[in-house]
C-alpha cells in the first residue's frame, strides 16, 4: 500500500474519531439539558407570567388583544389548550375593539393550532366561515398561512390519489400566495422555499434553504430547533443527521417546547444504535410525557407505535444482563471457595513459623506502636494547625461577606427610593410618596452601617488602632473622636487588613467616591514611619 493511500486512510479515521467524539459530547449536553428541564420550564413560566401581569393591568381592547396573542404564541409549542384559551380571549378583545382584521387573525391562528394538533375537523370549520367571504386586508397573510398549513397537514390522511393531488394543489397555491406576502430572506420565506424544493426532491435546494432557516434563527430558539430538524434530514449519513437532531432537541428543551419531533427521532436513532437505555429514557420519561401534556392527537399516537418495540428490546437487554450477572456471581462463588482454601493453607503455614519469629514480632510490634503514636501526635498537630488557619480564613471571609451584604442592602434601599420617587414625580401615585417620606434618611443607615462595621472589626482586632498608629510617624497618629470607634482613614485600612485592596471596591463598601479613597490612602501612607511603599503590607500583617 502506497504512502499517500495510508495518509488518506489515517486522515479519514481521524475525522471519524473527531465526529464520534463530537456526537458523544452533544449527547452528554442533551442529557444534562434534560436533567435541568424543570429549570428551563421555570424560565419559560417566568417570562409568560410577566406578560400575564401586564395583561391584567390593561383596559384598552387592542392592547389586550396584542398581549393575548403574544401569550398564545409563547404557548404555541407548549400547551395546545392554553393557546386556544388565549386565542379565544384575543378574539373577544378584537370584537370589543371593532377590529374585524384582528378577529379574523385570531381565528386563523386557532385553525393553525387545531390542524397541527390533529384536529382537522375543527380547523376546517373555522376556515369554512371565511372561504366564501372577503378576508380583511390585515388578516390576508395569516389566512394564506392557515390554508397552506391545513392542506399540507391533511395531505397525509387522504384515502385516494385524487384527493391527495387536490390537497397538494391547494397547498401549493396558498404557498405561492404566501410567498408574495412575506419578505424574501426571512425565516418563513426559507421555510416555504425549502418545502417547495423538498416537494420536487431537490436535495441541494432543500439543504440550501434549511441552512437559510438556521442562519435566520437565534441560537436555541424555537425557530432554530425547527430549522435544525429540517436541516438534519438533508443528510443521508445517520451520524450527520444525529448531530443536528440532537442540537434541535436541546433547543426544544431549552425553549420549554412540549410538541416536538427531534427527541422522538433521537430516541429512535439511539434504539437503532443499540443504546436501549438512553432510547427508553428519552421516549418514556420525556417524549410521551410531553406529548400528553401538550394534548395533541397525533404525537402520542406516533410515540405509542414505537413503544412496544422499544419495551421489548429494553426487557431483552435486562434479561441478558441478569443472565450475565448470575454467571458472574457463580464464578465469584467458585473463586471465593478457592480463596478460602488458600487462606486456610496460608494460615496453617503462618502458624508454623510464628513460634520462630515470636521475639522478632514482639520487637517489631513495639516499634510499630511507637511509630503509630508519633504519627497520631503529628496528625493531631497538622489538624490543629489546619483548623487555626481555617478559622482565621473563615473569620476574614465572614467579615468581608457580612460587610458586603450590609453595603448592598444600603445600595438597594437607595435605588428603591430613587425609583419610587421617580414614579411619584410622574404623578402616578401618592401613597408611595407618603411611605417613602416616613422612612428614615439613608444617611442614618450609612451611619448605622459604620457602627456595625467598627464594632465587628474591633471585636476581632481589638488592638488594631494602637498597632496601626505604631506604623505612623510621631505626631501623625489617627485618634477617633467622640463616639466613633474608627475614623474614615481607619475604616479604609481596616478593609485593606481584611484583604480588600481595590479602591473602587472600598469606595462601594463605604459609600465614598473612589477619588476620596485614593486621597485618604495616599495621605495616610505619606505619614508612614517607614517606607510608604510597604505601608499597606505592614497593615495587612498586623496580628
C-alpha positions as CSV (number, residue, x, y, z in Angstrom):
1,X,0.0,0.0,0.0
2,X,1.4,3.4,-1.0
3,X,2.2,6.2,1.5
4,X,-0.5,8.6,0.1
5,X,-3.1,6.0,0.5
6,X,-2.1,5.3,4.1
7,X,-2.2,9.0,4.9
8,X,-5.7,9.2,3.3
9,X,-6.9,6.4,5.5
10,X,-5.4,7.9,8.6
11,X,-7.0,11.2,7.9
12,X,-10.3,9.6,7.3
13,X,-10.1,7.6,10.6
14,X,-9.1,10.9,12.4
15,X,-12.1,12.7,11.0
16,X,-14.4,9.8,12.0
17,X,-13.0,9.8,15.5
18,X,-13.5,13.5,15.9
19,X,-17.0,13.2,14.6
20,X,-17.9,10.4,17.1
21,X,-16.4,12.5,20.0
22,X,-18.5,15.5,19.0
23,X,-21.6,13.3,18.9
24,X,-20.8,11.9,22.3
25,X,-20.4,15.4,23.7
26,X,-23.7,16.6,22.1
27,X,-25.5,13.6,23.7
28,X,-24.0,14.5,27.1
29,X,-25.2,18.1,26.7
30,X,-28.6,16.8,25.8
31,X,-28.7,14.6,28.9
32,X,-27.6,17.5,31.0
33,X,-30.3,19.7,29.4
34,X,-33.0,17.1,30.2
35,X,-31.8,16.9,33.8
36,X,-32.3,20.7,34.0
37,X,-35.7,20.6,32.2
38,X,-37.6,21.9,35.1
39,X,-35.3,24.9,35.3
40,X,-35.9,25.8,31.7
41,X,-39.7,25.4,32.2
42,X,-39.4,27.7,35.2
43,X,-37.7,30.4,33.0
44,X,-40.5,30.0,30.5
45,X,-43.2,30.4,33.1
46,X,-41.5,33.5,34.5
47,X,-41.5,35.1,31.1
48,X,-45.1,34.3,30.4
49,X,-46.1,35.4,33.9
50,X,-44.6,38.8,33.2
51,X,-46.9,39.1,30.1
52,X,-49.9,38.0,32.2
53,X,-49.2,40.6,34.9
54,X,-49.0,43.3,32.2
55,X,-52.2,42.0,30.7
56,X,-54.1,42.3,34.0
57,X,-53.3,46.0,34.1
58,X,-54.7,46.7,30.6
59,X,-58.1,48.2,29.7
60,X,-57.6,49.1,26.0
61,X,-59.1,46.2,23.9
62,X,-56.4,46.4,21.3
63,X,-53.6,46.2,23.9
64,X,-55.4,43.3,25.5
65,X,-55.6,41.6,22.1
66,X,-51.9,42.1,21.4
67,X,-50.9,40.6,24.8
68,X,-53.3,37.7,24.4
69,X,-51.8,36.9,21.0
70,X,-48.2,37.2,22.5
71,X,-49.1,34.8,25.3
72,X,-50.8,32.4,22.8
73,X,-47.7,32.4,20.7
74,X,-45.5,31.7,23.7
75,X,-47.6,28.6,24.5
76,X,-47.7,27.6,20.8
77,X,-45.4,24.6,21.3
78,X,-46.0,24.1,25.0
79,X,-49.8,23.6,25.6
80,X,-52.4,23.4,22.9
81,X,-55.3,24.0,25.2
82,X,-53.7,27.2,26.7
83,X,-53.0,28.5,23.2
84,X,-56.7,28.1,22.3
85,X,-57.8,29.8,25.5
86,X,-55.8,32.9,24.9
87,X,-56.7,33.0,21.2
88,X,-60.4,33.0,22.2
89,X,-59.7,35.8,24.6
90,X,-57.9,37.7,21.8
91,X,-61.0,37.1,19.6
92,X,-63.2,38.7,22.2
93,X,-60.9,41.7,22.7
94,X,-60.8,42.2,18.9
95,X,-64.7,42.2,18.8
96,X,-64.7,44.8,21.6
97,X,-62.3,46.9,19.6
98,X,-64.4,46.6,16.4
99,X,-61.4,45.2,14.5
100,X,-62.5,42.5,12.0
101,X,-59.0,42.0,10.8
102,X,-57.7,41.2,14.3
103,X,-60.7,38.9,15.0
104,X,-60.0,37.0,11.7
105,X,-56.3,36.7,12.6
106,X,-57.2,35.1,15.9
107,X,-59.5,32.7,14.2
108,X,-56.8,31.8,11.6
109,X,-54.3,31.2,14.4
110,X,-56.8,28.9,16.1
111,X,-57.2,27.0,12.9
112,X,-53.4,26.5,12.6
113,X,-53.3,25.3,16.2
114,X,-56.1,22.8,15.7
115,X,-54.8,21.3,12.5
116,X,-51.2,21.0,13.7
117,X,-52.5,19.2,16.8
118,X,-54.5,16.7,14.8
119,X,-57.9,18.4,15.0
120,X,-58.5,18.9,11.2
121,X,-62.3,19.0,11.5
122,X,-62.3,21.9,13.9
123,X,-59.7,23.8,11.8
124,X,-61.9,23.2,8.7
125,X,-65.0,24.5,10.4
126,X,-63.2,27.8,11.2
127,X,-61.8,28.2,7.7
128,X,-65.2,27.5,6.1
129,X,-66.5,30.6,7.7
130,X,-64.1,32.7,5.7
131,X,-63.7,30.8,2.4
132,X,-66.8,32.3,0.8
133,X,-66.4,35.8,2.2
134,X,-63.9,38.7,1.8
135,X,-60.9,38.4,4.0
136,X,-59.9,41.6,5.9
137,X,-56.8,43.2,4.4
138,X,-54.8,43.0,7.6
139,X,-55.5,39.2,8.1
140,X,-54.9,38.1,4.5
141,X,-51.3,36.8,5.1
142,X,-52.5,34.8,8.2
143,X,-55.3,33.4,6.1
144,X,-52.9,32.2,3.4
145,X,-50.8,30.6,6.2
146,X,-53.8,28.9,7.8
147,X,-55.0,27.4,4.4
148,X,-51.4,26.4,3.5
149,X,-51.0,24.7,6.9
150,X,-54.4,23.0,6.7
151,X,-54.0,21.4,3.3
152,X,-50.3,20.5,4.0
153,X,-51.2,18.7,7.3
154,X,-54.2,16.8,5.9
155,X,-52.4,15.5,2.8
156,X,-51.1,12.6,4.7
157,X,-54.5,11.4,5.7
158,X,-56.2,11.0,2.3
159,X,-57.7,7.8,1.0
160,X,-57.2,8.3,-2.7
161,X,-54.7,9.7,-5.1
162,X,-57.3,12.2,-6.5
163,X,-57.9,13.6,-3.0
164,X,-54.1,13.8,-2.3
165,X,-53.5,15.6,-5.6
166,X,-56.3,18.1,-4.9
167,X,-54.9,18.9,-1.5
168,X,-51.4,19.2,-2.9
169,X,-52.6,21.7,-5.5
170,X,-54.4,23.8,-2.9
171,X,-51.4,23.8,-0.6
172,X,-49.0,24.9,-3.4
173,X,-51.5,27.6,-4.4
174,X,-51.6,29.1,-1.0
175,X,-47.8,28.7,-0.6
176,X,-47.3,30.8,-3.7
177,X,-49.7,33.5,-2.4
178,X,-47.9,33.5,0.9
179,X,-44.6,33.9,-0.7
180,X,-45.9,37.0,-2.4
181,X,-46.8,38.5,1.0
182,X,-43.7,37.8,3.0
183,X,-40.2,39.3,2.8
184,X,-37.5,37.4,0.9
185,X,-34.7,36.0,3.0
186,X,-36.8,35.7,6.2
187,X,-37.1,32.5,8.2
188,X,-40.7,31.9,6.9
189,X,-39.6,32.6,3.3
190,X,-36.8,30.0,3.6
191,X,-39.3,27.6,5.2
192,X,-41.7,27.8,2.3
193,X,-38.8,27.6,-0.3
194,X,-37.4,24.5,1.5
195,X,-40.9,22.9,1.3
196,X,-41.1,23.7,-2.5
197,X,-37.6,22.1,-3.2
198,X,-38.3,19.1,-1.0
199,X,-41.6,18.5,-2.9
200,X,-39.6,18.0,-6.1
201,X,-36.9,16.0,-4.4
202,X,-34.2,18.7,-5.0
203,X,-31.8,17.9,-2.2
204,X,-29.4,20.8,-2.9
205,X,-32.2,23.4,-2.8
206,X,-33.7,21.8,0.3
207,X,-30.4,21.9,2.1
208,X,-29.7,25.5,1.0
209,X,-33.0,26.8,2.4
210,X,-32.8,24.7,5.5
211,X,-29.4,26.3,6.1
212,X,-31.1,29.7,5.4
213,X,-33.6,28.9,8.2
214,X,-30.7,28.2,10.5
215,X,-29.0,31.5,9.6
216,X,-32.2,33.4,10.1
217,X,-32.7,31.9,13.6
218,X,-31.5,32.9,17.0
219,X,-29.5,30.1,18.7
220,X,-31.5,27.7,20.8
221,X,-34.8,29.3,19.9
222,X,-38.0,27.5,18.7
223,X,-37.1,28.6,15.1
224,X,-33.6,27.2,15.5
225,X,-34.9,23.9,16.8
226,X,-37.3,23.5,13.8
227,X,-34.6,24.6,11.3
228,X,-32.1,22.2,12.8
229,X,-34.7,19.4,12.5
230,X,-35.2,20.0,8.8
231,X,-31.5,20.5,8.2
232,X,-30.8,17.1,9.8
233,X,-32.9,15.4,7.1
234,X,-30.9,16.9,4.3
235,X,-28.1,14.4,5.2
236,X,-28.1,10.8,4.2
237,X,-25.4,9.9,6.7
238,X,-27.1,8.9,10.0
239,X,-24.3,10.3,12.1
240,X,-24.6,13.8,10.5
241,X,-28.3,13.6,10.9
242,X,-28.0,12.6,14.5
243,X,-25.8,15.6,15.5
244,X,-28.4,18.1,14.1
245,X,-31.3,16.3,15.6
246,X,-29.6,16.4,19.0
247,X,-29.0,20.2,18.5
248,X,-32.7,20.6,17.7
249,X,-33.7,18.5,20.7
250,X,-31.5,20.6,23.0
251,X,-33.1,23.8,21.7
252,X,-36.6,22.4,22.2
253,X,-35.9,21.6,25.8
254,X,-34.4,25.0,26.5
255,X,-37.5,26.7,25.0
256,X,-39.8,24.5,27.1
257,X,-41.3,23.0,23.9
258,X,-43.6,20.1,24.6
259,X,-44.7,19.3,21.0
260,X,-41.5,18.2,19.2
261,X,-40.2,15.6,16.8
262,X,-36.4,15.8,17.3
263,X,-36.2,14.0,20.6
264,X,-38.5,11.3,19.3
265,X,-36.2,10.8,16.3
266,X,-33.1,10.8,18.5
267,X,-34.7,8.1,20.7
268,X,-35.2,6.0,17.5
269,X,-31.6,6.6,16.4
270,X,-30.3,5.5,19.8
271,X,-32.5,2.4,19.6
272,X,-31.0,1.5,16.2
273,X,-27.5,2.1,17.5
274,X,-28.2,-0.3,20.4
275,X,-28.3,2.3,23.2
276,X,-31.5,0.9,24.6
277,X,-31.4,2.6,28.0
278,X,-31.0,6.1,26.5
279,X,-33.7,5.4,23.9
280,X,-36.1,4.2,26.5
281,X,-35.3,7.1,28.9
282,X,-35.9,9.7,26.1
283,X,-39.2,8.1,24.9
284,X,-40.7,7.1,28.3
285,X,-39.5,9.9,30.6
286,X,-39.8,12.8,28.2
287,X,-41.4,12.3,24.7
288,X,-44.6,10.6,25.9
289,X,-45.0,12.8,29.0
290,X,-44.6,16.0,26.9
291,X,-46.9,14.8,24.2
292,X,-49.7,14.1,26.7
293,X,-49.1,17.5,28.4
294,X,-49.4,19.3,25.0
295,X,-52.7,17.4,24.5
296,X,-52.4,16.9,20.7
297,X,-53.8,13.9,18.9
298,X,-51.0,12.8,16.6
299,X,-47.9,12.9,18.7
300,X,-48.9,10.4,21.4
301,X,-50.2,8.0,18.8
302,X,-46.9,8.2,16.9
303,X,-44.8,7.6,20.0
304,X,-47.1,4.7,21.2
305,X,-46.4,2.9,17.9
306,X,-42.7,2.8,18.8
307,X,-43.2,1.8,22.5
308,X,-43.8,-2.0,22.1
309,X,-40.7,-2.5,20.1
310,X,-38.7,-0.4,22.5
311,X,-40.0,-2.0,25.6
312,X,-39.4,-5.5,24.2
313,X,-35.8,-4.6,23.4
314,X,-35.4,-3.0,26.9
315,X,-36.7,-6.2,28.6
316,X,-34.5,-8.3,26.4
317,X,-31.4,-6.3,27.4
318,X,-32.1,-6.5,31.1
319,X,-32.8,-10.3,30.8
320,X,-29.4,-10.7,29.2
321,X,-27.8,-8.5,31.9
322,X,-29.4,-10.7,34.6
323,X,-28.0,-13.8,33.0
324,X,-24.6,-12.3,32.8
325,X,-24.9,-11.2,36.4
326,X,-25.9,-14.7,37.5
327,X,-22.9,-16.2,35.7
328,X,-20.6,-13.7,37.3
329,X,-22.0,-14.5,40.7
330,X,-21.4,-18.2,40.2
331,X,-17.8,-17.5,39.1
332,X,-17.3,-15.3,42.1
333,X,-18.6,-18.0,44.4
334,X,-16.1,-20.5,42.9
335,X,-13.3,-18.1,43.3
336,X,-14.3,-17.3,46.8
337,X,-14.2,-21.1,47.7
338,X,-10.7,-21.3,46.2
339,X,-9.7,-18.3,48.2
340,X,-11.0,-19.9,51.4
341,X,-8.8,-22.9,50.7
342,X,-5.8,-20.7,50.0
343,X,-6.4,-18.8,53.2
344,X,-6.6,-22.0,55.3
345,X,-3.3,-23.2,53.8
346,X,-1.6,-19.9,54.5
347,X,-3.0,-19.7,58.0
348,X,-1.5,-23.1,58.8
349,X,1.8,-22.2,57.4
350,X,1.8,-18.9,59.3
351,X,1.1,-20.7,62.5
352,X,4.1,-23.0,61.9
353,X,6.6,-20.1,61.6
354,X,5.0,-17.9,64.3
355,X,7.0,-19.6,67.1
356,X,10.3,-19.0,65.3
357,X,9.8,-15.3,64.9
358,X,7.9,-14.6,68.1
359,X,10.5,-12.4,69.7
360,X,11.2,-10.5,66.5
361,X,7.5,-9.9,66.1
362,X,7.2,-8.6,69.6
363,X,10.0,-6.2,69.0
364,X,8.5,-5.1,65.7
365,X,5.1,-4.6,67.3
366,X,6.6,-2.3,70.0
367,X,8.4,-0.2,67.3
368,X,5.3,-0.1,65.2
369,X,3.2,1.0,68.2
370,X,5.6,3.8,68.9
371,X,5.6,4.9,65.3
372,X,1.8,4.9,65.3
373,X,1.8,7.1,68.5
374,X,4.2,9.5,66.8
375,X,2.1,9.5,63.7
376,X,-1.1,10.2,65.7
377,X,0.6,13.1,67.5
378,X,1.9,14.5,64.3
379,X,-1.6,14.1,62.7
380,X,-3.2,16.0,65.6
381,X,-0.7,18.8,65.2
382,X,-1.3,19.0,61.5
383,X,-5.1,19.1,62.1
384,X,-4.8,21.7,64.8
385,X,-2.7,23.9,62.6
386,X,-5.1,23.4,59.7
387,X,-8.0,24.4,62.0
388,X,-6.2,27.5,63.2
389,X,-5.6,28.6,59.6
390,X,-9.1,27.7,58.5
391,X,-10.5,29.6,61.5
392,X,-8.6,32.7,60.5
393,X,-9.6,32.5,56.9
394,X,-13.3,31.9,57.7
395,X,-13.2,34.8,60.1
396,X,-11.8,37.2,57.5
397,X,-14.1,36.0,54.7
398,X,-17.1,36.2,57.1
399,X,-16.4,39.8,57.8
400,X,-16.0,40.6,54.2
401,X,-19.2,38.8,53.3
402,X,-21.1,40.5,56.2
403,X,-19.9,43.9,55.1
404,X,-20.8,43.3,51.5
405,X,-24.3,42.3,52.5
406,X,-24.9,45.3,54.6
407,X,-23.5,47.6,52.0
408,X,-25.5,46.0,49.2
409,X,-28.6,46.4,51.4
410,X,-28.0,50.1,51.6
411,X,-27.4,50.4,47.9
412,X,-30.6,48.5,47.2
413,X,-32.6,50.8,49.6
414,X,-31.1,53.9,47.8
415,X,-32.0,52.6,44.4
416,X,-35.5,51.6,45.6
417,X,-36.1,55.1,47.0
418,X,-34.9,56.8,43.8
419,X,-37.1,54.6,41.6
420,X,-40.2,55.1,43.7
421,X,-39.6,58.9,43.8
422,X,-39.3,58.9,40.0
423,X,-42.8,57.3,39.8
424,X,-44.1,59.9,42.3
425,X,-42.7,62.8,40.2
426,X,-44.5,61.4,37.2
427,X,-47.8,61.7,39.2
428,X,-48.6,58.0,39.2
429,X,-49.4,57.7,42.9
430,X,-49.2,59.5,46.2
431,X,-49.3,56.6,48.5
432,X,-45.7,55.5,47.8
433,X,-44.5,59.1,48.5
434,X,-46.1,59.0,51.9
435,X,-44.5,55.7,52.6
436,X,-41.0,56.8,51.5
437,X,-41.1,60.1,53.3
438,X,-41.9,58.2,56.6
439,X,-38.7,56.2,56.2
440,X,-35.5,57.2,57.9
441,X,-32.9,59.0,55.8
442,X,-30.4,56.9,54.0
443,X,-27.6,58.7,55.8
444,X,-28.8,57.2,59.1
445,X,-28.4,53.7,57.5
446,X,-24.9,54.5,56.4
447,X,-24.0,55.8,60.0
448,X,-25.5,52.6,61.4
449,X,-23.5,50.6,58.9
450,X,-20.3,52.3,60.0
451,X,-21.1,51.4,63.6
452,X,-21.8,47.8,62.8
453,X,-18.6,47.6,60.8
454,X,-16.5,49.3,63.5
455,X,-17.8,47.0,66.3
456,X,-17.4,43.8,64.2
457,X,-13.9,44.7,63.2
458,X,-12.7,45.9,66.6
459,X,-14.2,42.8,68.3
460,X,-11.8,40.7,66.3
461,X,-8.8,43.1,66.1
462,X,-9.1,45.0,69.4
463,X,-5.5,46.4,69.2
464,X,-5.8,47.5,65.6
465,X,-5.9,51.2,66.2
466,X,-3.0,51.1,68.6
467,X,-0.8,49.0,66.3
468,X,-1.9,50.9,63.2
469,X,-0.8,54.2,64.8
470,X,2.5,52.5,65.7
471,X,3.2,52.3,61.9
472,X,2.8,56.1,61.6
473,X,5.4,58.8,62.3
474,X,5.3,60.5,65.7
475,X,2.6,63.1,65.9
476,X,0.7,61.6,62.9
477,X,-1.5,59.2,65.0
478,X,-5.1,58.9,64.0
479,X,-7.4,59.1,67.0
480,X,-11.2,58.5,66.7
481,X,-13.2,61.4,68.1
482,X,-16.5,61.4,70.1
483,X,-18.5,58.1,69.9
484,X,-16.7,56.9,66.7
485,X,-14.8,53.7,67.1
486,X,-12.9,54.2,63.8
487,X,-12.3,57.2,61.5
488,X,-12.7,57.1,57.7
489,X,-9.0,56.5,57.3
490,X,-9.0,53.7,59.8
491,X,-12.0,52.1,58.1
492,X,-10.3,52.1,54.8
493,X,-7.2,50.4,56.2
494,X,-9.4,48.0,58.2
495,X,-10.7,46.8,54.8
496,X,-7.2,46.5,53.5
497,X,-6.3,44.4,56.5
498,X,-9.2,42.1,55.5
499,X,-7.7,41.8,52.1
500,X,-9.9,44.2,50.2
501,X,-7.4,46.5,48.4
502,X,-9.2,47.7,45.3
503,X,-10.1,51.4,45.7
504,X,-13.4,51.1,43.8
505,X,-14.5,48.2,45.9
506,X,-13.6,50.0,49.1
507,X,-15.5,53.1,47.8
508,X,-18.5,50.9,47.1
509,X,-18.5,49.3,50.5
510,X,-18.0,52.6,52.5
511,X,-20.1,54.7,50.1
512,X,-17.3,57.2,49.4
513,X,-16.1,58.3,46.0
514,X,-13.1,56.4,44.5
515,X,-11.2,59.7,44.5
516,X,-11.8,60.2,48.2
517,X,-10.5,56.7,48.9
518,X,-7.4,57.4,46.8
519,X,-6.7,60.6,48.6
520,X,-7.1,59.1,52.1
521,X,-4.8,56.2,51.2
522,X,-2.1,58.5,49.7
523,X,-2.3,61.0,52.6
524,X,-2.0,58.2,55.2
525,X,0.9,56.5,53.5
526,X,2.8,59.8,53.5
527,X,2.7,59.7,57.3
528,X,4.2,56.2,57.5
529,X,7.1,55.7,59.9
530,X,9.0,53.6,57.4
531,X,8.7,53.1,53.6
532,X,5.4,54.3,52.2
533,X,5.5,51.5,49.6
534,X,5.4,48.8,52.2
535,X,3.0,50.5,54.5
536,X,-0.1,48.6,53.3
537,X,1.7,45.3,53.5
538,X,2.6,46.2,57.1
539,X,-1.1,46.9,57.9
540,X,-2.1,43.5,56.5
541,X,0.5,41.8,58.7
542,X,-0.9,43.4,61.9
543,X,-1.8,40.5,64.2
